Amino acid sequence: MNSGRDYKQLNSGSIPVYGTGGYMLSVNDKLSDTDAVGIGRKGTIDKPLYLKAPFWTVDTLFYCTSKESSDVKFIYLLFQIINWKRYDESTGVPSLSKNTISSIKTYVPKVKEQDHISKLFFSLDNTLQLHERKCEELTLIKKALLQKLFPKKDVIKPEVRYKNFNDAWEQRRFKDISKLSQGLQIAISKRFTHPGDGKLFYITNEFLNPNSTVKYYIDSPTKNVIAEKTDILMTRTGNTGKVVTDVEGVYHNNFFKISYNSSKIDRWFLYYLLNSYPIQREILVRAGNSTIPDLNHNDFYGIKIYIPTIEEQIKIGTFLTKVDSLIALHQYKLKKLKQLKKFLLQNMFI
């Protein structure tokens, strides 16, 4: 187990410097010319890093090299299954010592088996990173498309058009193409955490949180607050401007349901229009900058928009849904691969 050192006396170079949060910068000298595993001495102590030589580490990051009877990649895997917070020695900022780390007991197979196990997991990590990059790249592509396929503020044509579509987009306001209705506010005592006969999914702000695991249901709601899968919902207060469609249930008072004439406005075009940068910016401006932003009916209705023919709308909406489907596919694969890695880490080590 080795200690990191201050790098400030060094010059800029090609050798990476790592801290507990990962890569920081590059310098002209190294602490190690062999691969190692980094583990935080202070601060973040539960995020081991695989350090490819040559490298330098700061004084808050230990680095562990392997002896002849051990494979450093296998050590990295072992470090991932240790509950490091259990060994925290501080009463304030989390910290570890060399003695504590060195005294942790574990079981290891012979080097040949270590090599086989580490190759399996590093191959899995490479696949994980591939899907992470795909998600990031597709998300950036989608962001660029939302900027190129919809006109900028006060511009009558987008930068990118489909072939044979050349006409200027028509100016409208949201009041010309849509009608808003607000949802239902239910007391916590009347929410259910499990579905059942007569109970419908309750679409609340928590639903928009990707880390949320609790779903609420309510019993026998009135029809005027029920959203169908083809409806578009948008948060009007708090996290204003978040748009969701393809979801069924009773929608909360913090949402607007945006009704529209489907023969004139394509659902997916409207969905992505609402997500485009000029419209999102206008929504946030009109919602105000108070502690809890709130968008009212008239402010939304007054937003100026530009729309093309229904045929061009359908092409734009269909294309962007395909991009979202690709993103969702890679996110799903990424989730499953992470679950597989977690399962293997829990079951292949003692």
Sequence and secondary structure as in RCSB ss.txt:
>XXXX:A:sequence
MNSGRDYKQLNSGSIPVYGTGGYMLSVNDKLSDTDAVGIGRKGTIDKPLYLKAPFWTVDTLFYCTSKESSDVKFI
YLLFQIINWKRYDESTGVPSLSKNTISSIKTYVPKVKEQDHISKLFFSLDNTLQLHERKCEELTLIKKALLQKLF
PKKDVIKPEVRYKNFNDAWEQRRFKDISKLSQGLQIAISKRFTHPGDGKLFYITNEFLNPNSTVKYYIDSPTKNV
IAEKTDILMTRTGNTGKVVTDVEGVYHNNFFKISYNSSKIDRWFLYYLLNSYPIQREILVRAGNSTIPDLNHNDF
YGIKIYIPTIEEQIKIGTFLTKVDSLIALHQYKLKKLKQLKKFLLQNMFI
>XXXX:A:secstr
 B     TTS EEEEEEEETTEEEEEES  SBSS EEEEESBS  S  EEE SSBEE TTEEEE   TTS HHHH
HHHHHHS GGGG   SSS B  HHHHHH       HHHHHHHHHHHHHHHHHHHHHHHHHHHHHHHHHHHHHHSS
  TT SS SS  TT  S  EEEEHHHHEEEEE B   GGG BSS  TTEEEEE GGGG TT    EEEES  GGG
EE TT EEEE BSSTT EEES  EEEBTTEEEEEE TTTS HHHHHHHHHSHHHHHHHHHHH SSSS B  HHHH
HT EEEE  HHHHHHHHHHHHHHHHHHHHHHHHHHHHHHHHHHHHHHS  
